[in-house]
Amino acid sequence: QVMLVESGVVLVQSGGSLTLSCAASRLTSIYWTIGWFRQAPGKEREGISAISLSDNSTYYIDSVKGRLTISRDHAKDTVYLQMNNLKPEDTAVYFCNARWSIYDYWGQGTQVTVSS
């Protein structure tokens, strides 16, 4: 079974930056897509960025383009999400997700709070 372990700074001031990491284990195929989702209080979980392990292609939703960068360290089996110019509305629980075919795994989530 795939395991995803997230870590990162959990409290940052508005305008600041942080990097979340997602360490994955047992991803034996190159066809996995690793995504980052977030769920703000009272809102539905939304996908914000993803990277394909087969060709390193990336995806961002429009509202975060220019502020977020997703990347991977192949040797460490880790995917990173760098977030710049953070805003209070970025406050949410951030989840890492691994998806391929019928398989769908989630990390435990990391609370990120952006203070104004």
Phi and psi restraints in degrees (value plus and minus 20) as a CYANA .aco file:
   2 VAL   PHI     -91.3   -51.3
   2 VAL   PSI     118.7   158.7
   3 MET   PHI    -142.6  -102.6
   3 MET   PSI     117.2   157.2
   4 LEU   PHI    -143.1  -103.1
   4 LEU   PSI     106.3   146.3
   5 VAL   PHI    -142.4  -102.4
   5 VAL   PSI     101.9   141.9
   6 GLU   PHI    -122.4   -82.4
   6 GLU   PSI     134.1   174.1
   7 SER   PHI    -177.0  -137.0
   7 SER   PSI     139.2   179.2
   8 GLY   PHI     142.0   182.0
   8 GLY   PSI     150.6   190.6
   9 VAL   PHI     -84.8   -44.8
   9 VAL   PSI     118.5   158.5
  10 VAL   PHI    -129.3   -89.3
  10 VAL   PSI     -32.7     7.3
  11 LEU   PHI    -156.2  -116.2
  11 LEU   PSI     105.2   145.2
  12 VAL   PHI    -166.2  -126.2
  12 VAL   PSI     132.1   172.1
  13 GLN   PHI    -102.7   -62.7
  13 GLN   PSI     135.8   175.8
  14 SER   PHI     -76.2   -36.2
  14 SER   PSI     115.1   155.1
  15 GLY   PHI      71.0   111.0
  15 GLY   PSI     -30.4     9.6
  16 GLY   PHI    -103.4   -63.4
  16 GLY   PSI    -194.6  -154.6
  17 SER   PHI    -152.1  -112.1
  17 SER   PSI     137.9   177.9
  18 LEU   PHI    -175.2  -135.2
  18 LEU   PSI     140.9   180.9
  19 THR   PHI    -148.1  -108.1
  19 THR   PSI     103.6   143.6
  20 LEU   PHI    -116.2   -76.2
  20 LEU   PSI     126.8   166.8
  21 SER   PHI    -145.1  -105.1
  21 SER   PSI     130.2   170.2
  22 CYS   PHI    -152.2  -112.2
  22 CYS   PSI      86.8   126.8
  23 ALA   PHI    -111.7   -71.7
  23 ALA   PSI     102.5   142.5
  24 ALA   PHI    -129.6   -89.6
  24 ALA   PSI     125.4   165.4
  25 SER   PHI    -147.7  -107.7
  25 SER   PSI     130.3   170.3
  26 ARG   PHI      47.8    87.8
  26 ARG   PSI       8.1    48.1
  27 LEU   PHI    -108.2   -68.2
  27 LEU   PSI      67.6   107.6
  28 THR   PHI    -108.1   -68.1
  28 THR   PSI     -24.1    15.9
  29 SER   PHI    -135.9   -95.9
  29 SER   PSI     130.9   170.9
  30 ILE   PHI    -102.9   -62.9
  30 ILE   PSI     -24.2    15.8
  31 TYR   PHI    -111.7   -71.7
  31 TYR   PSI     -11.9    28.1
  32 TRP   PHI     -91.2   -51.2
  32 TRP   PSI     126.7   166.7
  33 THR   PHI    -133.6   -93.6
  33 THR   PSI     107.6   147.6
  34 ILE   PHI    -123.9   -83.9
  34 ILE   PSI     106.3   146.3
  35 GLY   PHI    -144.9  -104.9
  35 GLY   PSI     137.9   177.9
  36 TRP   PHI    -133.8   -93.8
  36 TRP   PSI     111.0   151.0
  37 PHE   PHI    -141.8  -101.8
  37 PHE   PSI     141.7   181.7
  38 ARG   PHI    -163.7  -123.7
  38 ARG   PSI     132.1   172.1
  39 GLN   PHI    -154.6  -114.6
  39 GLN   PSI      91.7   131.7
  40 ALA   PHI    -105.0   -65.0
  40 ALA   PSI     138.4   178.4
  41 PRO   PHI     -75.0   -35.0
  41 PRO   PSI     107.5   147.5
  42 GLY   PHI      56.0    96.0
  42 GLY   PSI     -12.8    27.2
  43 LYS   PHI    -142.5  -102.5
  43 LYS   PSI     143.5   183.5
  44 GLU   PHI     -97.4   -57.4
  44 GLU   PSI     136.3   176.3
  45 ARG   PHI     -88.2   -48.2
  45 ARG   PSI     115.4   155.4
  46 GLU   PHI    -148.7  -108.7
  46 GLU   PSI     121.9   161.9
  47 GLY   PHI    -100.6   -60.6
  47 GLY   PSI     113.3   153.3
  48 ILE   PHI    -137.0   -97.0
  48 ILE   PSI     -45.5    -5.5
  49 SER   PHI    -182.4  -142.4
  49 SER   PSI     135.9   175.9
  50 ALA   PHI    -175.9  -135.9
  50 ALA   PSI     137.7   177.7
  51 ILE   PHI    -158.3  -118.3
  51 ILE   PSI     117.1   157.1
  52 SER   PHI    -110.8   -70.8
  52 SER   PSI     108.6   148.6
  53 LEU   PHI     -95.1   -55.1
  53 LEU   PSI     -35.7     4.3
  54 SER   PHI     -96.6   -56.6
  54 SER   PSI     -56.4   -16.4
  55 ASP   PHI    -158.4  -118.4
  55 ASP   PSI     -12.1    27.9
  56 ASN   PHI      42.1    82.1
  56 ASN   PSI      -1.5    38.5
  57 SER   PHI     -88.9   -48.9
  57 SER   PSI     127.4   167.4
  58 THR   PHI    -143.0  -103.0
  58 THR   PSI     141.3   181.3
  59 TYR   PHI    -162.0  -122.0
  59 TYR   PSI     120.5   160.5
  60 TYR   PHI    -159.0  -119.0
  60 TYR   PSI     124.9   164.9
  61 ILE   PHI     -97.4   -57.4
  61 ILE   PSI     136.2   176.2
  62 ASP   PHI     -78.1   -38.1
  62 ASP   PSI     -56.3   -16.3
  63 SER   PHI     -89.5   -49.5
  63 SER   PSI     -34.1     5.9
  64 VAL   PHI    -135.8   -95.8
  64 VAL   PSI     -24.4    15.6
  65 LYS   PHI     -78.3   -38.3
  65 LYS   PSI     115.1   155.1
  66 GLY   PHI      72.2   112.2
  66 GLY   PSI     -38.1     1.9
  67 ARG   PHI    -131.3   -91.3
  67 ARG   PSI     -42.2    -2.2
  68 LEU   PHI    -135.7   -95.7
  68 LEU   PSI     125.7   165.7
  69 THR   PHI    -155.2  -115.2
  69 THR   PSI     103.7   143.7
  70 ILE   PHI    -122.3   -82.3
  70 ILE   PSI     119.6   159.6
  71 SER   PHI    -170.7  -130.7
  71 SER   PSI     150.7   190.7
  72 ARG   PHI    -159.4  -119.4
  72 ARG   PSI     130.9   170.9
  73 ASP   PHI    -132.9   -92.9
  73 ASP   PSI      83.6   123.6
  74 HIS   PHI     -80.9   -40.9
  74 HIS   PSI     -60.3   -20.3
  75 ALA   PHI     -85.3   -45.3
  75 ALA   PSI     -51.2   -11.2
  76 LYS   PHI    -118.7   -78.7
  76 LYS   PSI     -20.7    19.3
  77 ASP   PHI      31.1    71.1
  77 ASP   PSI      24.9    64.9
  78 THR   PHI    -148.4  -108.4
  78 THR   PSI     117.5   157.5
  79 VAL   PHI    -132.7   -92.7
  79 VAL   PSI     117.2   157.2
  80 TYR   PHI    -135.6   -95.6
  80 TYR   PSI     130.8   170.8
  81 LEU   PHI    -149.3  -109.3
  81 LEU   PSI      87.0   127.0
  82 GLN   PHI    -112.5   -72.5
  82 GLN   PSI     110.6   150.6
  83 MET   PHI    -143.2  -103.2
  83 MET   PSI     105.3   145.3
  84 ASN   PHI    -135.5   -95.5
  84 ASN   PSI     141.5   181.5
  85 ASN   PHI      28.6    68.6
  85 ASN   PSI      33.4    73.4
  86 LEU   PHI     -86.7   -46.7
  86 LEU   PSI     127.4   167.4
  87 LYS   PHI    -143.5  -103.5
  87 LYS   PSI     137.3   177.3
  88 PRO   PHI     -74.8   -34.8
  88 PRO   PSI     -52.0   -12.0
  89 GLU   PHI     -92.1   -52.1
  89 GLU   PSI     -25.5    14.5
  90 ASP   PHI    -103.0   -63.0
  90 ASP   PSI     -26.2    13.8
  91 THR   PHI     -81.3   -41.3
  91 THR   PSI     103.9   143.9
  92 ALA   PHI    -195.9  -155.9
  92 ALA   PSI     151.3   191.3
  93 VAL   PHI    -109.6   -69.6
  93 VAL   PSI     106.5   146.5
  94 TYR   PHI    -123.3   -83.3
  94 TYR   PSI     111.6   151.6
  95 PHE   PHI    -140.3  -100.3
  95 PHE   PSI     122.1   162.1
  96 CYS   PHI    -116.7   -76.7
  96 CYS   PSI     123.1   163.1
  97 ASN   PHI    -156.9  -116.9
  97 ASN   PSI     119.2   159.2
  98 ALA   PHI    -139.2   -99.2
  98 ALA   PSI     107.5   147.5
  99 ARG   PHI    -157.8  -117.8
  99 ARG   PSI     115.1   155.1
 100 TRP   PHI    -182.5  -142.5
 100 TRP   PSI     105.7   145.7
 101 SER   PHI      34.5    74.5
 101 SER   PSI    -142.0  -102.0
 102 ILE   PHI    -109.5   -69.5
 102 ILE   PSI     -21.0    19.0
 103 TYR   PHI    -114.1   -74.1
 103 TYR   PSI     118.2   158.2
 104 ASP   PHI    -171.9  -131.9
 104 ASP   PSI      91.3   131.3
 105 TYR   PHI    -145.0  -105.0
 105 TYR   PSI     129.5   169.5
 106 TRP   PHI    -145.8  -105.8
 106 TRP   PSI     126.9   166.9
 107 GLY   PHI     -99.7   -59.7
 107 GLY   PSI     157.7   197.7
 108 GLN   PHI    -100.3   -60.3
 108 GLN   PSI     -34.5     5.5
 109 GLY   PHI      72.3   112.3
 109 GLY   PSI     124.8   164.8
 110 THR   PHI    -149.6  -109.6
 110 THR   PSI     106.1   146.1
 111 GLN   PHI     -97.7   -57.7
 111 GLN   PSI     103.5   143.5
 112 VAL   PHI    -134.7   -94.7
 112 VAL   PSI     105.8   145.8
 113 THR   PHI    -141.1  -101.1
 113 THR   PSI     105.1   145.1
 114 VAL   PHI    -128.2   -88.2
 114 VAL   PSI      96.2   136.2
 115 SER   PHI    -110.9   -70.9
 115 SER   PSI     125.3   165.3
